Every structure is written in C-alpha cells, then in structure tokens.
Amino acid sequence: MQKGLNNQKIQQTNRSLILEMIIDRGIVTRKEMIDLTGLHKPTITNIVNELLEMNVIEECEVPRKEGQRKVVGFALKTQKIKILSARWARDFFEVALYTLSGEIIDSERCAVNPEEEIELTANKNLAAIYRLLERHHTSHVLGMCIGVPGPYIKAEKNQALVAGYDNLQKIDIQKYFEDKFPFPVITEHDAHLSAFAEWKSMSQNERNKYNCMLALQSLGIGIGAGVILNGKIVEGAFGVSGEIGQMGILFSGVKNSQGARGKLENYASSSSVKKYVRTRLFEFPESVTLEINEERSYAIIWKYLMKLQEQLPRALMYYGRRDENGVEKNTSKLGIFLPFCHFEHEMEKTVELANGIGLGCREAILAEIKALKNDPKNKTAGV
C-alpha cells in the first residue's frame, strides 16, 4: 500500500488512504492504520476523529476467537454513504446508486438513439439521474463515475470517438455533467473502468504479486482494454491507452465505418462475431418446408452431418427455424459451429471446409426439390 506523509498540507491524501484501507479490508484497527500507511499515531488519531465527526465511519468490535481480548476497529457506515455509477453506451444510458460496499440500491435506465441530437440525448440521461436521486436522500452521495465507450480522448475537450455513434464526440461529457452536480464527477473509458474493477477485486497478495494487469472488453462494435499498473489506470497519450481494437491485423481486410482496413475489432468484437455467425447460417427459401417433407430433408442433412463428423469431428451442426437470436422464423436455417478452443490454429482452413459442407448440404436439398418438381410422376411433391 502507498505510504502516507506526515504533512498538514496533504491531509486529504492521508484521509483518502485511510478510507481506501477501510473499504478494502472492512474493519481496520488504529495499529493497522499506522503499520500500513507509515503515518504517525497523532496523525491517525486526527483523521479517525475527523471521519467519526463526519459520520462516515463508526467504531466496531473486530471479530475474535474465544479467549482473545476485545479489539476495537473502524468500519464505514455504508448504509449512509452512497455513490453513483453510470454507463453511457451506444444504445442505452444506465445509472445506479450503490453503497460503498458495492450493494446496489436503485437504478434508472433509458434508451439511446445514436442518430438523435446529442443535446437531447444528454438531457434525457440527466433526467434519468435526477429521477434516481429524487427517490433517495442525496446528502451522502460522495460522487459519480460515468463510463463511456472509446476511444475517449482527454484533452481540452473530452471527446468520445465512437464507431457508430458520431454524435457523441460533439459534447464534452465531463464538463456537461460536472456542472450539474455539487459532488465530484469522473468520466472514464468503460474498458479502463472494467479493468480497474477487476484489479480491485483481487486480494492484496495478488496485487503485490502482479503489479500489472491487462483486461479486455467487447460489448459491441469495438474492442477496448484497460491497463492497470501499480493500482492505477494507465491512460496513455490523451487517454487512449488500451485501444487494441484499432490495431491493423489484415492489410487486405474489410474497411470499418471510418475507412480503416483490417482492424482487429472488425473480426473479434462481439458484434463482428455475431455477424460472422449469422453468415454461417445457411438460409433456405420459405418454399422448402412446402415442397419437401422432413423425412427427405433430414436424410440429406444426415448424410452431410456424417461428412462433417468425418472431416471436422468437433464441429456442431444446427438445422431449424430459429435464428441467431433464438427467434422462430418461417424459413429454415442450417448452421455449422466451430468451437474456437478446438479450431483456433487452423481457423481459415476449417471455415473453408465448413462452408463447403454447409453449402453442399443446402444445394443438395434445393436440387432434391428441383428434381421433385421436374418428375412428372410426382404431382404431390413434399407430401
């Protein structure tokens, strides 16, 4: 843990050290405060008395085994202290009220339209925060943190340059919200916050052992990463550290919305993977269910399933009317799924094999339908 300094000019820093320690450990004794911060006993006494007067902490008995003497420690009065945590995404804004121990008290959510004027969207988001605060006493709200998608550039004007949400760069999110509330407001890249949360969830021994951590996140179009070094977020130049989704991995690859070619997020983001799966679902015309009975179609599918098992034994085949979102459709779909853990080393070659089998199965069923239509003896095709 960071060492404190016995200097009256940095009382706030020392007070923050004590609060952070209590948040991390739950209950802390005066002796532990002295040992872990390096602060002198009178300094610790002053800080503890201040926090007690502020009604932020309270005295409590440290859990002990039978026969041990009573030891008094200090814990947060978490039922009074609250923090606001919000996330502004491409399609929604959500804000929640938490205790310092991480228990959610209440929340508000509203939809976001990327095409809407940004001032109107910001006002709707602000109204959601006000609705939440109206339902609760706000005198003990310590502050609010807002996670935004990236790249989130921190300069004279804080801007979020988000693929698929160009309007978001037209507003200084930090300034807009900090001018509306009496408590501190922090805005940060959502991937950075996710990484920091992972770091905070680690034990003290793990933090001491691993001084650096990299956490990846993909919840939509892009891929973000957060780098934590010695307990602090690595911002990088202008706050764009961790934007690994912008790395070029294929010079001849497809272009994104900004015209950049072969970026990692074009292939590995959650939306890209979903789109990729969708292309692997070979769709049949609606007439298939009318012109060929299930017995004939399943006979063909079984044949190609055996071929799939022979060439790609760990692959999975799907045939049905549900799409990639699980919604029932009028048309049938054939899908071949390749678990990444089994096929990552030869994915391109494997995809070609899977495509060949899938398309072959689809064409075989359509050829069977065509043959049934052209057979003069079969006037009741599909019956």
RODO-2510 file (C-alpha; in nm, 4 decimals, decimal comma):
residues 383
     n   res          X          Y          Z
     1     m     0,0000     0,0000     0,0000
     2     q     0,1124     0,3570    -0,0722
     3     k     0,2847     0,5266     0,2233
     4     g     0,1379     0,8472     0,3658
     5     l     0,3300     1,1618     0,4550
     6     n     0,3047     1,3480     0,7868
     7     n     0,2327     1,6895     0,6464
     8     q    -0,0671     1,9089     0,7225
     9     k    -0,0856     2,0210     0,3585
    10     i    -0,1741     1,6721     0,2416
    11     q    -0,4433     1,5836     0,4946
    12     q    -0,6825     1,4975     0,2175
    13     t    -0,4403     1,2438     0,0717
    14     n    -0,3857     1,0829     0,4114
    15     r    -0,7598     1,0728     0,4750
    16     s    -0,8089     0,9034     0,1381
    17     l    -0,5500     0,6404     0,2301
    18     i    -0,7396     0,5545     0,5463
    19     l    -1,0751     0,5408     0,3688
    20     e    -0,9344     0,3195     0,0924
    21     m    -0,7912     0,0846     0,3519
    22     i    -1,1239     0,0560     0,5346
    23     i    -1,3097    -0,0031     0,2064
    24     d    -1,0657    -0,2795     0,1084
    25     r    -1,0407    -0,4519     0,4470
    26     g    -1,3835    -0,3888     0,6003
    27     i    -1,2642    -0,3293     0,9573
    28     v    -0,9297    -0,1688     1,0431
    29     t    -0,7692    -0,1010     1,3818
    30     r    -0,5621     0,2051     1,4671
    31     k    -0,2486    -0,0120     1,4836
    32     e    -0,3122    -0,1482     1,1330
    33     m    -0,3564     0,2071     1,0033
    34     i    -0,0187     0,3057     1,1479
    35     d     0,1595    -0,0079     1,0232
    36     l     0,0176     0,0014     0,6692
    37     t     0,0395     0,3762     0,5966
    38     g     0,3519     0,4740     0,7885
    39     l     0,1671     0,7703     0,9403
    40     h     0,2364     0,8753     1,2991
    41     k    -0,0130     0,7899     1,5726
    42     p    -0,1287     1,1547     1,6296
    43     t    -0,1987     1,1904     1,2559
    44     i    -0,4040     0,8713     1,2547
    45     t    -0,5953     0,9886     1,5634
    46     n    -0,6803     1,3202     1,3973
    47     i    -0,8003     1,1532     1,0781
    48     v    -1,0112     0,8977     1,2665
    49     n    -1,1706     1,1722     1,4784
    50     e    -1,2498     1,3767     1,1674
    51     l    -1,4150     1,0799     0,9949
    52     l    -1,6130     0,9997     1,3091
    53     e    -1,7372     1,3592     1,3300
    54     m    -1,8322     1,3462     0,9618
    55     n    -2,0412     1,0356     1,0409
    56     v    -1,8517     0,8452     0,7702
    57     i    -1,7074     0,5702     0,9915
    58     e    -1,8071     0,4069     1,3189
    59     e    -1,6383     0,2083     1,5907
    60     c    -1,6958    -0,1672     1,5916
    61     e    -1,5503    -0,4749     1,7504
    62     v    -1,3011    -0,6756     1,5483
    63     p    -1,4090    -1,0413     1,5089
    64     r    -1,2067    -1,2537     1,7527
    65     k    -1,1624    -1,6107     1,8600
    66     e    -1,2663    -1,7384     2,2012
    67     g    -1,0237    -1,6224     2,4716
    68     q    -0,8858    -1,3283     2,2749
    69     r    -0,9176    -0,9803     2,4187
    70     k    -1,1567    -0,7265     2,2738
    71     v    -1,0104    -0,5092     1,9969
    72     v    -1,1836    -0,2003     1,8606
    73     g    -1,1675    -0,1205     1,4915
    74     f    -1,3358     0,1153     1,2475
    75     a    -1,5724     0,0425     0,9598
    76     l    -1,7624     0,2519     0,7070
    77     k    -2,1198     0,3493     0,7788
    78     t    -2,2127     0,2087     0,4402
    79     q    -2,5857     0,2476     0,4932
    80     k    -2,5416     0,6265     0,4699
    81     i    -2,2628     0,6721     0,2155
    82     k    -2,3642     0,6329    -0,1488
    83     i    -2,2004     0,6591    -0,4886
    84     l    -2,3470     0,6916    -0,8381
    85     s    -2,2211     0,4749    -1,1212
    86     a    -2,3379     0,5322    -1,4794
    87     r    -2,2714     0,3943    -1,8250
    88     w    -2,3356     0,5767    -2,1500
    89     a    -2,3404     0,3209    -2,4318
    90     r    -2,4410     0,3344    -2,7991
    91     d    -2,7951     0,2175    -2,7334
    92     f    -2,8664     0,2898    -2,3651
    93     f    -2,7795     0,5004    -2,0621
    94     e    -2,7979     0,3437    -1,7167
    95     v    -2,7233     0,4903    -1,3757
    96     a    -2,7292     0,3096    -1,0407
    97     l    -2,6956     0,4122    -0,6780
    98     y    -2,4601     0,1956    -0,4707
    99     t    -2,3348     0,1644    -0,1188
   100     l    -1,9582     0,1780    -0,0760
   101     s    -1,9602    -0,1963    -0,0186
   102     g    -2,0916    -0,2433    -0,3741
   103     e    -2,4562    -0,3218    -0,2957
   104     i    -2,6962    -0,1745    -0,5486
   105     i    -2,9749     0,0381    -0,4014
   106     d    -3,1696     0,1525    -0,7069
   107     s    -3,1213     0,2240    -1,0774
   108     e    -3,2614     0,4079    -1,3787
   109     r    -3,2234     0,3288    -1,7483
   110     c    -3,3212     0,4978    -2,0729
   111     a    -3,2772     0,4181    -2,4404
   112     v    -3,0215     0,5997    -2,6556
   113     n    -3,0601     0,6731    -3,0252
   114     p    -2,7189     0,7406    -3,1887
   115     e    -2,8908     0,9463    -3,4612
   116     e    -3,0595     1,1802    -3,2129
   117     e    -2,9241     1,5313    -3,1435
   118     i    -2,6616     1,4886    -2,8717
   119     e    -2,8005     1,7703    -2,6529
   120     l    -3,1389     1,5997    -2,6440
   121     t    -2,9800     1,2657    -2,5521
   122     a    -2,7674     1,4263    -2,2797
   123     n    -3,0748     1,5935    -2,1305
   124     k    -3,2598     1,2600    -2,1233
   125     n    -2,9641     1,0974    -1,9477
   126     l    -2,9508     1,3820    -1,6977
   127     a    -3,3237     1,3421    -1,6295
   128     a    -3,2658     0,9714    -1,5523
   129     i    -3,0064     1,0689    -1,2893
   130     y    -3,2416     1,3263    -1,1365
   131     r    -3,5258     1,0722    -1,1174
   132     l    -3,2978     0,8334    -0,9308
   133     l    -3,1766     1,0997    -0,6875
   134     e    -3,5299     1,2206    -0,6185
   135     r    -3,6131     0,8807    -0,4725
   136     h    -3,3217     0,8878    -0,2255
   137     h    -3,1539     1,1246     0,0148
   138     t    -2,8534     1,2676    -0,1663
   139     s    -2,6620     1,4402     0,1127
   140     h    -2,4266     1,1422     0,1474
   141     v    -2,3517     1,0923    -0,2236
   142     l    -1,9722     1,1082    -0,2471
   143     g    -1,9532     1,1321    -0,6238
   144     m    -2,0424     0,9860    -0,9623
   145     c    -1,8395     0,7952    -1,2186
   146     i    -1,9572     0,7659    -1,5797
   147     g    -1,8191     0,5034    -1,8152
   148     v    -1,8206     0,5910    -2,1841
   149     p    -1,7204     0,3924    -2,4937
   150     g    -1,3931     0,4753    -2,6598
   151     p    -1,1613     0,5898    -2,7852
   152     y    -1,2190     0,8512    -2,5119
   153     i    -0,9757     1,1354    -2,5675
   154     k    -0,8936     1,3521    -2,2668
   155     a    -0,7656     1,6919    -2,3744
   156     e    -0,9001     2,0467    -2,3556
   157     k    -1,2316     1,8981    -2,4621
   158     n    -1,3071     1,5429    -2,3559
   159     q    -1,4360     1,3543    -2,6613
   160     a    -1,5572     1,0016    -2,7206
   161     l    -1,4784     0,8967    -3,0788
   162     v    -1,7121     0,6010    -3,1034
   163     a    -1,7691     0,3924    -3,4159
   164     g    -2,1381     0,4017    -3,4991
   165     y    -2,2025     0,6997    -3,2682
   166     d    -2,0505     1,0088    -3,4314
   167     n    -2,2741     1,2496    -3,2389
   168     l    -2,1103     1,1587    -2,9091
   169     q    -1,7929     1,3482    -3,0000
   170     k    -1,9938     1,6713    -3,0181
   171     i    -2,0234     1,7016    -2,6393
   172     d    -1,7711     1,7361    -2,3570
   173     i    -1,9207     1,4685    -2,1332
   174     q    -1,7062     1,5584    -1,8325
   175     k    -1,7956     1,9275    -1,8358
   176     y    -2,1637     1,8674    -1,9096
   177     f    -2,2200     1,6534    -1,6009
   178     e    -1,9786     1,8120    -1,3537
   179     d    -2,1552     2,1465    -1,3971
   180     k    -2,4856     1,9897    -1,2899
   181     f    -2,3962     1,8374    -0,9517
   182     p    -2,2410     1,9528    -0,6234
   183     f    -2,0346     1,6348    -0,5850
   184     p    -1,7308     1,5231    -0,7912
   185     v    -1,7945     1,3656    -1,1319
   186     i    -1,5450     1,1394    -1,3085
   187     t    -1,5708     1,0268    -1,6696
   188     e    -1,3584     0,7390    -1,7949
   189     h    -1,3299     0,4854    -2,0743
   190     d    -1,5595     0,1945    -1,9827
   191     a    -1,2881    -0,0607    -2,0636
   192     h    -1,0495     0,1172    -1,8233
   193     l    -1,3127     0,1069    -1,5501
   194     s    -1,3779    -0,2612    -1,6138
   195     a    -1,0078    -0,3364    -1,5756
   196     f    -0,9854    -0,1281    -1,2590
   197     a    -1,2816    -0,3170    -1,1108
   198     e    -1,1037    -0,6453    -1,1833
   199     w    -0,7931    -0,5115    -1,0113
   200     k    -0,9889    -0,4005    -0,7045
   201     s    -1,1485    -0,7442    -0,6773
   202     m    -0,8062    -0,9054    -0,6408
   203     s    -0,6677    -0,9817    -0,2972
   204     q    -0,3844    -0,7710    -0,1572
   205     n    -0,1451    -1,0638    -0,2046
   206     e    -0,2419    -1,0902    -0,5723
   207     r    -0,1919    -0,7171    -0,6228
   208     n     0,1517    -0,7348    -0,4633
   209     k     0,2443    -1,0310    -0,6839
   210     y     0,1120    -0,8929    -1,0111
   211     n     0,1975    -0,5236    -1,0467
   212     c     0,0373    -0,5007    -1,3905
   213     m    -0,2891    -0,6279    -1,5349
   214     l    -0,4486    -0,6141    -1,8809
   215     a    -0,8241    -0,6683    -1,9138
   216     l    -1,0089    -0,6896    -2,2476
   217     q    -1,3696    -0,5920    -2,3115
   218     s    -1,6009    -0,6123    -2,6097
   219     l    -1,9665    -0,5272    -2,5624
   220     g    -2,0497    -0,4019    -2,9071
   221     i    -1,8762    -0,2744    -3,2185
   222     g    -1,5308    -0,2187    -3,0705
   223     i    -1,2745    -0,3877    -2,8500
   224     g    -1,1269    -0,1995    -2,5578
   225     a    -0,8653    -0,2847    -2,2994
   226     g    -0,7656    -0,1428    -1,9671
   227     v    -0,4110    -0,1453    -1,8352
   228     i    -0,3563    -0,1246    -1,4596
   229     l    -0,0070    -0,0586    -1,3281
   230     n     0,0622    -0,0450    -0,9549
   231     g    -0,3051     0,0096    -0,8819
   232     k    -0,3540     0,2986    -1,1256
   233     i    -0,5159     0,3178    -1,4686
   234     v    -0,2621     0,3722    -1,7461
   235     e    -0,4220     0,6466    -1,9550
   236     g    -0,1609     0,6853    -2,2267
   237     a    -0,1416     0,9865    -2,4551
   238     f    -0,4742     1,1726    -2,4410
   239     g    -0,6361     0,8815    -2,2547
   240     v    -0,6413     0,6337    -2,5449
   241     s    -0,4331     0,3592    -2,3855
   242     g    -0,5793     0,0144    -2,4476
   243     e    -0,7471     0,0826    -2,7829
   244     i    -0,6347    -0,2527    -2,9199
   245     g    -0,9396    -0,2781    -3,1432
   246     q    -0,7774    -0,0174    -3,3675
   247     m    -0,4769    -0,2401    -3,4425
   248     g    -0,4438    -0,3439    -3,8037
   249     i    -0,4183    -0,7208    -3,8404
   250     l    -0,5082    -0,7704    -4,2078
   251     f    -0,3884    -0,5226    -4,4702
   252     s    -0,6331    -0,6535    -4,7294
   253     g    -0,9213    -0,6807    -4,4824
   254     v    -1,2599    -0,5111    -4,4814
   255     k    -1,2967    -0,1403    -4,4032
   256     n    -1,4719    -0,0084    -4,0928
   257     s    -1,7027     0,2961    -4,0805
   258     q    -1,4023     0,5330    -4,0734
   259     g    -1,2462     0,3699    -4,3792
   260     a    -0,9660     0,1951    -4,1864
   261     r    -0,8901    -0,1503    -4,3234
   262     g    -0,8335    -0,4800    -4,1400
   263     k    -0,8792    -0,3583    -3,7809
   264     l    -0,8953    -0,6179    -3,5042
   265     e    -1,2435    -0,5070    -3,3975
   266     n    -1,3717    -0,5883    -3,7475
   267     y    -1,3067    -0,9555    -3,6726
   268     a    -1,3082    -1,0088    -3,2963
   269     s    -1,5619    -0,7695    -3,1393
   270     s    -1,8861    -0,9148    -3,0079
   271     s    -2,0916    -0,7582    -3,2878
   272     s    -1,8459    -0,8865    -3,5511
   273     v    -1,8598    -1,2378    -3,4092
   274     k    -2,2409    -1,2231    -3,4099
   275     k    -2,2364    -1,1060    -3,7706
   276     y    -1,9911    -1,3835    -3,8564
   277     v    -2,2194    -1,6456    -3,7008
   278     r    -2,5100    -1,5031    -3,8966
   279     t    -2,3223    -1,5546    -4,2230
   280     r    -2,2561    -1,9157    -4,1236
   281     l    -2,6304    -1,9805    -4,1023
   282     f    -2,7235    -2,1005    -4,4492
   283     e    -3,0806    -1,9870    -4,5072
   284     f    -3,3296    -2,1839    -4,7151
   285     p    -3,6202    -2,0409    -4,9160
   286     e    -3,9553    -2,0487    -4,7389
   287     s    -4,0791    -2,2886    -5,0071
   288     v    -3,8515    -2,5649    -4,8736
   289     t    -4,0930    -2,6546    -4,5953
   290     l    -4,3760    -2,6745    -4,8506
   291     e    -4,2076    -2,8689    -5,1279
   292     i    -4,0072    -3,1340    -4,9468
   293     n    -4,1074    -3,3341    -4,6425
   294     e    -3,8957    -3,3590    -4,3298
   295     e    -3,8005    -3,7217    -4,3962
   296     r    -3,6296    -3,6343    -4,7240
   297     s    -3,4623    -3,3170    -4,5967
   298     y    -3,3314    -3,4901    -4,2827
   299     a    -3,1938    -3,7770    -4,4905
   300     i    -2,9797    -3,5283    -4,6831
   301     i    -2,8801    -3,3420    -4,3683
   302     w    -2,7783    -3,6699    -4,2028
   303     k    -2,5538    -3,7504    -4,4969
   304     y    -2,3717    -3,4175    -4,4669
   305     l    -2,3607    -3,4425    -4,0891
   306     m    -2,1674    -3,7680    -4,1271
   307     k    -1,9352    -3,5905    -4,3688
   308     l    -1,8874    -3,3097    -4,1163
   309     q    -1,8106    -3,5578    -3,8396
   310     e    -1,5542    -3,7260    -4,0605
   311     q    -1,3697    -3,4070    -4,1586
   312     l    -1,4332    -3,1854    -3,8529
   313     p    -1,5258    -3,4195    -3,5672
   314     r    -1,5521    -3,1424    -3,3052
   315     a    -1,7797    -2,9179    -3,5106
   316     l    -2,1524    -2,8827    -3,4430
   317     m    -2,4400    -2,8689    -3,6927
   318     y    -2,7734    -2,6939    -3,6432
   319     y    -3,0872    -2,7219    -3,8543
   320     g    -3,4094    -2,5475    -3,7570
   321     r    -3,6215    -2,2356    -3,7805
   322     r    -3,4661    -2,0283    -3,5024
   323     d    -3,2235    -1,7538    -3,5987
   324     e    -2,9058    -1,6464    -3,4151
   325     n    -3,1227    -1,4612    -3,1595
   326     g    -3,3391    -1,7661    -3,0880
   327     v    -3,6428    -1,6201    -3,2684
   328     e    -3,8710    -1,8583    -3,4603
   329     k    -3,8753    -1,7833    -3,8351
   330     n    -4,0701    -1,9079    -4,1367
   331     t    -3,7552    -2,0180    -4,3132
   332     s    -3,5220    -2,2997    -4,2130
   333     k    -3,1530    -2,2442    -4,1436
   334     l    -2,8515    -2,4691    -4,1458
   335     g    -2,5595    -2,3729    -3,9268
   336     i    -2,2144    -2,5148    -3,8641
   337     f    -2,0400    -2,4003    -3,5465
   338     l    -1,6705    -2,4293    -3,4793
   339     p    -1,5687    -2,4081    -3,1106
   340     f    -1,2716    -2,1713    -3,1054
   341     c    -1,0849    -2,3787    -2,8467
   342     h    -1,0599    -2,6652    -3,0967
   343     f    -1,0071    -2,4824    -3,4240
   344     e    -0,8102    -2,1658    -3,3413
   345     h    -0,4862    -2,2916    -3,5002
   346     e    -0,6315    -2,3610    -3,8474
   347     m    -0,9426    -2,1463    -3,8416
   348     e    -0,9240    -2,0192    -4,2005
   349     k    -0,8812    -2,3686    -4,3437
   350     t    -1,1523    -2,5037    -4,1130
   351     v    -1,4001    -2,2335    -4,2133
   352     e    -1,3492    -2,3199    -4,5795
   353     l    -1,4228    -2,6864    -4,5064
   354     a    -1,7316    -2,5963    -4,3022
   355     n    -1,8581    -2,3606    -4,5720
   356     g    -1,8150    -2,6307    -4,8343
   357     i    -2,0136    -2,8830    -4,6304
   358     g    -2,2850    -2,6324    -4,5383
   359     l    -2,3310    -2,5030    -4,8900
   360     g    -2,3172    -2,8561    -5,0258
   361     c    -2,5988    -2,9620    -4,7944
   362     r    -2,8089    -2,6606    -4,8885
   363     e    -2,7587    -2,7180    -5,2613
   364     a    -2,8398    -3,0888    -5,2253
   365     i    -3,1751    -3,0088    -5,0632
   366     l    -3,2575    -2,7482    -5,3312
   367     a    -3,1550    -2,9952    -5,6028
   368     e    -3,3880    -3,2558    -5,4495
   369     i    -3,6741    -3,0050    -5,4625
   370     k    -3,5974    -2,9252    -5,8259
   371     a    -3,5911    -3,2944    -5,9112
   372     l    -3,9270    -3,3468    -5,7422
   373     k    -4,0772    -3,0583    -5,9391
   374     n    -3,9485    -3,1947    -6,2704
   375     d    -4,0633    -3,5509    -6,2031
   376     p    -4,3966    -3,5957    -6,3899
   377     k    -4,4763    -3,8951    -6,1694
   378     n    -4,4560    -3,6814    -5,8572
   379     k    -4,7547    -3,4493    -5,8647
   380     t    -4,7687    -3,4209    -5,4897
   381     a    -4,4082    -3,3263    -5,4134
   382     g    -4,3387    -3,2869    -5,0449
   383     v    -4,6400    -3,4950    -4,9376
***
